[in-house]
Amino acid sequence: MADTVGIWSPGSSYGPVLSTTDLYLLQPELQLHPILTMSHPGFHLVFNLQSGQTGGFNPGARDEDLPFTQKDEPATLPRVAELVIITEHSPWCTIVKNDRGVTLGDICSTVWKEHNDNLVTEAEFNALPPRLQEHVKRSANASGGGGGWNMYYSPAPAQNQYRRTHWFREKVYFEGLVRKDTYTISRLGFKAPNIYCMQLTS
């Protein structure tokens, strides 16, 4: 298992970074970093989408908090310049880009930024059933604006304005990425090797 984990060391000696065109032409089977599948033997990622805070713990010693030192490791092998992340918990699509290859840190920072910098539109909010609208309101009131990935202060949204993270209600913790081609096709009309579904938990 140690050798498997070692192949994810940061650096550029992995061969070329595949572009989106490469992915569509070659249709390679991408291998996700074990941290993104929650299968890493020594590190379980704890990523809060509302606060942007990241950390983790050793599944074999859960009382020991660990820093997220793997931020610069590639998210996939072979490396890709672009990952697309969707989730069954929201209508939005997050595109993570890095010409040198998308890293674990790129995913966390982009997912956090996309869901905290963007507000739910009035049309999106009105499309929710009244019960879920109330849940979103309560989530916004409970979060109180919060901090962020770069530890800068984000002012609380104005009344009747909700961040995309509020849409998730209590499910604000990242629980991994999975391929769900059937869902992807139903959602986007096509599938691709670099499209993943984000799992969330409370």
C-alpha positions in Angstrom: 0.0 0.0 0.0 2.9 2.3 0.7 4.1 2.1 -2.9 0.6 2.9 -4.1 0.5 6.0 -2.0 4.0 7.0 -3.0 3.1 7.4 -6.7 1.1 10.5 -5.8 4.1 12.6 -4.7 4.0 16.1 -6.1 6.1 17.0 -9.0 6.2 17.2 -12.8 7.8 13.8 -13.6 4.5 12.1 -14.5 4.4 12.5 -18.3 2.2 15.0 -20.1 -0.8 16.7 -18.6 -3.9 15.6 -20.7 -6.0 18.4 -22.1 -9.8 18.1 -22.5 -9.3 17.2 -26.2 -6.8 14.5 -25.2 -9.4 13.0 -22.8 -12.2 13.0 -25.4 -9.9 11.4 -28.1 -8.1 8.9 -25.9 -10.8 8.1 -23.3 -8.2 7.0 -20.7 -9.3 5.4 -17.4 -8.2 8.0 -14.9 -7.1 6.9 -11.4 -8.4 9.2 -8.7 -6.1 10.0 -5.8 -7.0 7.8 -2.8 -7.7 10.8 -0.7 -10.5 11.7 -3.1 -12.0 8.3 -2.8 -11.6 8.2 1.0 -9.4 5.1 0.6 -6.0 6.5 1.7 -4.6 4.2 4.5 -3.2 7.1 6.6 -5.3 10.2 5.9 -9.0 10.9 5.8 -9.8 14.3 4.4 -12.1 16.6 6.4 -13.1 19.5 4.1 -15.9 21.9 5.2 -17.5 23.6 2.1 -18.9 26.4 4.1 -15.8 27.5 6.0 -13.2 26.2 3.5 -11.2 24.6 6.3 -9.3 21.5 5.4 -7.6 18.9 7.6 -7.8 15.3 8.3 -7.2 12.3 10.6 -5.6 8.9 10.4 -8.4 6.3 10.2 -6.3 4.1 12.5 -6.0 6.8 15.1 -9.1 9.0 14.8 -8.3 11.2 17.8 -5.2 12.6 16.0 -5.8 15.6 13.8 -3.5 15.9 10.8 -2.8 18.9 8.5 -3.7 18.6 4.8 -0.1 18.5 3.6 -1.0 16.6 0.3 -2.5 19.7 -1.3 0.1 19.8 -4.1 -0.3 16.1 -5.1 -2.0 15.3 -8.4 -5.8 14.6 -8.2 -5.6 12.0 -11.0 -3.1 9.8 -12.8 -2.5 10.5 -15.6 -2.7 14.2 -14.7 -5.4 16.3 -16.4 -5.7 20.1 -17.0 -9.4 20.1 -16.2 -11.8 18.3 -13.9 -15.6 18.7 -13.9 -17.4 18.2 -10.6 -21.2 17.8 -10.3 -23.3 16.7 -7.4 -26.7 15.2 -6.8 -27.2 17.8 -4.1 -27.2 20.9 -6.3 -27.8 22.1 -9.9 -24.3 23.5 -10.4 -21.2 22.3 -12.2 -17.7 23.2 -10.9 -14.8 23.2 -13.4 -11.3 22.9 -11.8 -8.4 24.0 -14.0 -4.6 23.8 -13.8 -2.4 23.6 -16.9 0.2 21.8 -14.9 -2.3 19.2 -13.7 -5.2 19.6 -11.3 -4.1 19.0 -7.7 -6.0 18.1 -4.5 -5.6 21.7 -3.3 -7.0 23.0 -6.6 -10.2 20.9 -6.1 -10.7 22.1 -2.5 -10.1 25.8 -3.3 -12.1 25.9 -6.4 -15.1 24.0 -4.9 -15.0 26.3 -1.9 -14.7 29.5 -4.0 -17.4 28.5 -6.5 -19.9 27.8 -3.7 -19.1 30.7 -1.5 -18.5 33.5 -4.0 -21.7 32.7 -6.0 -25.2 33.4 -4.7 -28.3 31.3 -5.3 -30.4 33.2 -7.9 -34.0 34.1 -7.2 -35.1 31.6 -9.9 -33.1 28.8 -8.4 -34.4 29.6 -4.9 -38.0 29.8 -6.1 -37.6 26.4 -7.8 -37.2 24.7 -4.4 -40.2 23.5 -2.5 -41.2 25.8 0.4 -39.9 23.3 3.0 -36.4 23.2 1.4 -36.5 27.0 1.1 -36.9 27.2 4.9 -33.9 24.8 5.3 -31.8 27.0 3.1 -32.7 30.1 5.1 -31.9 28.3 8.4 -28.6 27.2 7.0 -27.7 30.8 6.0 -28.7 32.0 9.5 -26.7 29.3 11.2 -23.5 29.8 9.2 -23.3 33.5 9.9 -21.1 34.3 7.0 -18.1 32.3 8.1 -14.4 32.6 7.1 -12.8 31.2 4.0 -10.2 29.2 2.3 -7.6 32.0 2.5 -8.8 32.9 6.0 -10.3 36.2 4.9 -13.6 37.4 6.3 -16.6 37.0 4.1 -19.5 39.4 5.1 -22.8 37.7 5.7 -25.1 37.8 2.6 -27.8 40.4 2.5 -31.3 39.3 3.5 -32.9 36.9 1.0 -29.5 36.3 -0.6 -28.0 32.9 0.0 -24.6 31.4 -0.9 -24.6 28.1 -2.9 -23.2 26.3 0.2 -26.5 27.2 2.0 -28.3 25.1 -0.6 -26.5 22.0 0.8 -28.2 22.7 4.2 -26.5 20.4 6.7 -24.5 18.4 4.1 -21.4 20.6 4.0 -18.6 18.1 4.4 -16.8 16.6 1.3 -17.2 12.8 1.3 -15.3 11.9 -1.9 -15.6 11.8 -5.7 -17.1 9.0 -7.7 -17.8 8.3 -11.4 -21.5 8.1 -12.0 -21.8 7.9 -15.8 -25.6 7.2 -15.8 -26.2 10.2 -13.7 -23.7 12.3 -15.6 -25.5 11.5 -18.9 -28.9 12.3 -17.4 -27.6 15.6 -16.1 -25.2 16.8 -18.8 -26.2 14.7 -21.8 -22.8 13.1 -22.2 -20.0 11.5 -20.1 -16.3 12.0 -20.0 -13.3 10.5 -18.1 -12.8 13.7 -16.1 -16.4 14.2 -14.9 -17.0 13.2 -11.3 -19.8 13.3 -8.8 -19.1 14.9 -5.5 -20.5 13.1 -2.4 -21.4 15.2 0.6 -22.2 14.3 4.3 -23.3 16.2 7.4 
